[in-house]
Amino acid sequence: PINYATTEETMRLRAEVDEINACLAGADIRLDGSPIASGFLTRRFQIESRDAPHTFDRVGRLYDAWCN
């Protein structure tokens, strides 16, 4: 994890993940017929280096919803 500036783009990206998490929280998700509680996804991006300008143009990946 790195610190990055809050911008319109980063706020939009956070809002997208919040919307997905809200949808998952209300979904009836089951494993082998038993309900499982939804976790919360996080979006992660690859950056060139800690010192490079922080851009979020590599799409990113969603992780962690049901990790224990």
Buried (B, 14 or more C-beta within 10 A) or exposed (E): EEEEEEEEEEEEBEEEBEEBBEEBEEEEEEEEEEEEEBBBBBBEBEBEEEEEEBEBEEEBEEEEBEEE
